[in-house]
Amino acid sequence: KLNNGEYTTEVPKATAAGEYKISYMVEGNDNYNPTEAAEINVTIANADSQVTADGAINITYNSTLELNATVSINNTGLQTFALENQVEFVGMYGMLGGASVRYNDDHTGGTATLSNIPVSRYNFAPGRNEITARYGGGVSINGSDDNKIIVNVEPIVLDLDWSNIEERDYDGTASNVTASIASVYVPGDNVQVVVEGGDA
């Protein structure tokens, strides 16, 4: 029997990680005496998990990012796992979010996707960013080691609209040429326009 269960002629089976006590004995009959019950202790350890994520991503500032990760479980075939926890994605400035794991058919792992992450100054620095992907574990599953994703944030190329640029004769009065940003940029960001050159 398994733990405090009933004796049976079936071989005891367990799938969840934990400590188990297996008891066994021989029933007597008219010709044989019964045996004393004997016990053995069995331990089923947690399965290990591993996260594999996107290697390197190039993306433009003020766009949205999608991050993908695959969770693999070293399933021996004796257990169907439930992937309760999420894959967490952590950036240079803190948590970007968590994504639930979609099962494989055999439940030995799955995939997780975190979509619509704003590529803004609140989440990313210009240039190279290192993102950590990790799976938190679950029932009978150990959490994974960190896996790194490199996100290279490239600057936006801004377009300018010019006005008041027609030719004129200098008459001693100041005349302004105006440049305005024609491209979309993130509200609240500081963008400096520098105009050089020109004859008096």
Buried (B, 14 or more C-beta within 10 A) or exposed (E): BBEEEEEEEEEBEBEEBEEBBBBEEEEEEEEEEEEEEEEEEEEBEBBBBBBBBBEEBEBEBBEEBEBBBBBBBEBEEEBEBBBEBBBBBBBBEEEBBBBBBEBBEEBBBBBBEBEEBBBBBEBBEEEEBEBBBBBBBBEBBBBBEBBEBEBBBEEBEEEEEEEEEEEEEEEEEEEEEEBEEEEEEBEEEEEEEEEEEEEE
